[in-house]
């Protein structure tokens, strides 16, 4: 072993001496330790209280697992329709649910696209206007899609139209916020390059910003479409059509279409 390696070897005594000289580098101060203990105690206490308040127990979980096994037994093997009439009805409900999600997402994206530019800091330089537009996003997102569906069912009656409008309105607030954040995260170098070549403000956005955000916009729209397919099923239960409407009829034990008459 070389002389340099011997001289650089750190012993226990060296560590102890360093801890004595700089105790805060090796251990948190007492107020910091007390704060951590208090936060962990609060977190564990809140978690334990939630388990107690929700009547959580291993026996209840074990009983629930057994019941879930019986429910899963009804699902497998899956039921096969003996006639085309019953199968066609299910396909129609699935098609309505997919159509609701697709049209609602597209309509929401069309409305959110211009609104997102008004809420982006690098596009809209008027602070009061931009903040007002963002608060408009928040107001729209405050309405649950299920509540919007009930409102539109009251206005337009039962059927997929109410579900489409509910999804579209809900998507305006969500997509506008996500689109505007994507616009703010773009690089300014392509914009500066287009302006240096003589482009106008609109052309700099078209050729400097849009190529950067278009893939992000498409990814957001596809993700929200997947989410809206699930939402469309829930909206059907309250009367907005689709497979959820058929599911609600089966649960209620009525024939399809009776509840809408």
N, C-alpha and C positions, 0 to 999 in steps of 0.2 A: 504494500500500500504506500502511495506517495506521501511525502511530507505535507503537501497541501491538503490532501483528504483527511490526514490525521488532525490537522489544525482546525478543519471545518466541522468536525464531529461535534454534535450537540449532546450534552449530557443532561441527566435529570436535574443536576444542580443548576445548570444554565437556565433551564426552563423555570425552575423555582425562583431563581433570581429575577428573571424577566417578569414573572407574575407578581413578584413583590414590588418591582419598580413601576409596572403598568397594570394594575389590577383591572381596570375597566376594559382593557383590550381582551381579557380572558373571561370576564364575567359581567353580566349586565348589572347596572346599579340597582340598589334596593327598590326605588320607585318603579323602575321598569319591570322588575321581577314581580312586584306586588300587582302591577296592572295586568300582567300576563296571567297570573294566578286568578285574579278576579274575573277576567274575561273567560278563561276556560271554565271556571266554576259556574258562571252565568250560562255558558253554552251547554254544559253537561246538565245543569239543573233544568233548563228549558227543554232540552231533549227528553229527559226523564219525565217531566211533567206532561209533555205531549203524549208520550207512551201511556202514562197512567190515565190521562183524560180520555183517550181514545180506546180505553179498555183493552190494551194490548197484553196478550199473554201467550205463552207457548201452546197451551191447551187449545186456545181459540184458533191459532194458526194451524195447528194440526187438524182440527175439525174442518176448517175451511179448505185445507188441501184435499181432504177426503171428499167433500162436497164438489169441489172443482173437478175431481176425477170423474165423478158421476156425470157432471155436465159435459165434460169432454167426451165421455162415452156416447152421449147422444149425438155428438157432432161427427164421430168417426165410426164406421164409414159414412161419408156424406150422403145425404138424401139425393136420389136420382129421380127426376120427374118422369112419370110414365107416359105423359102426353105432351105434345108440342105446345098446347095452350098454356099449361102451367109454366113451362120453361120459357116461352116467349114473353110471358108477363114479367118474369124476373129479369130477362135481358132488357126489356123496355125500361124497367126501373133503374138498372145499372146504366143504361144509355142516358137516361135523364139526369142522373147524378153526375156523370162525366160531362155532359153538356152544360149543366149548371156551373160546375167548377171551371170549365174552359171559358165559357162566355163571361162569367163574372170576373175571372182573372184578366182576360183580354180587355174588357171595358174598363176595369180599374187601372190597368197599365196605361191605356190610352189617355185617361184623365190625369194620371199621376206624372206622366212624362213631362208636360210643360210646367206643372206645378213644382217639380223637383228643381228646375232651373231657378225658380224664384226663391228657393230655400237654400241654395248653395252659396257659400261665402265667396268663392272665387268667380261666380257668375253675377250674382246680385250684390252690388256694393252698398246699397241702401240698407243700413243696419236696422232701422225700424220696420221697413217693409219685409226684410228677410225674417226677422224675429216674429213678426205678425203672421207670416206664412207658416212658419214652423209651429206656432201655437195652433194654427188651423189644422195642421196635421194631428196634433195632440187631441184636439176636440173630436175629430173623426174617429181616432183610435179608441177614444173613451167609450164608444158605443159598441157593445158586444154584438157579434154577428147574429146571434140568436134573437136578441132584442130587435135588431133591424128587420129580421125575417118576420117577426110578429107584427111589426108596424106595416110592412109592405103587404103582408097577408090581409091585414085589415083594409088596406087601400085598394089592392088589386085582386084580392080573392085568393083561394087556394090554387096551388100549381107551381110549376118551376119558375115562372116569371118573378115571383116574390123572392125565391132563393137566389136567382141571378142578380137581382138588384141589391139584395143584402150583401152578397159576396163582393159585388163591384164597389159599393160604397165603403165597405170595410177595407178593401184593398187600396183605395185611394190614399188613405192615411198611412198605411204601412209601406206601400211601394214608394210614395212620395218621399218619405223619410229615408228609406234605404237608397233610393236613387240619388237624392241630394248628398248623402254621405259619400257615395261612390264618386260623384262629381268633385267633391272637395278633396278627395284623396288622389286625384290625378296629378301628374307631373306638369309643371308649367313650362318646361323646355320646348315641347312641340308647339305650344301656343306662341311662345316668343319667336320661334323659327318662322311660323306662318305670318306673324305680324311683321317681322323683318323683311319678308319677301313681298310685302305690300298688301296682305290680306286685311279685310275689314274685321270688325269685332265678331260679326256673325260667322264669317268664313273661318276665323281662328277657332271658334267653338266647333264648327262643323268638321274641320280637318285636323284640329289639334286636340280636342277633348273627346269627341264622339268615338274615334277609333279606340281610345283607351277604355271607355266605359261600356261600350256595346256588349262585349262578352260578359261583363259583370251584370248588366241589366238582364240579359237573357238567362243567366244563372239564377238570379233572384226570382224572375218570373216563373221559371220551371219549378223552383223549390216551393214557391207559394201555390202553384197549381197543385202540386202533390198534397199540400196542406189543405187546400180548399176541397179536394176530393173527399177527405175525411169530414170536413165541415159540412159538405153537401149532404152526407148521410144523416147528420144530426139535424140539419134544417128540415129534411124530409119528415122527421118524426113530428114536428110541429105543424105540418101541412104544406110544406113547400115542394112536395113532389119528390120523385126519385125513389131509390131503393129504401130510404128511410121511411117513406110513407107506407110502403108495403110491409116493412118490418113492424111499424106501429099497428097496422091492421092485424097482423098475425098475433102480436102480443095481446091486443085487445080481444082477440077471438072473433073478429067480424070479417065479413067478406070484403075483398078489395073494392073500393069505390063507395061502400055504404056510408062511411063517415063523411064523405064529401057531398052527399046528396042533401 
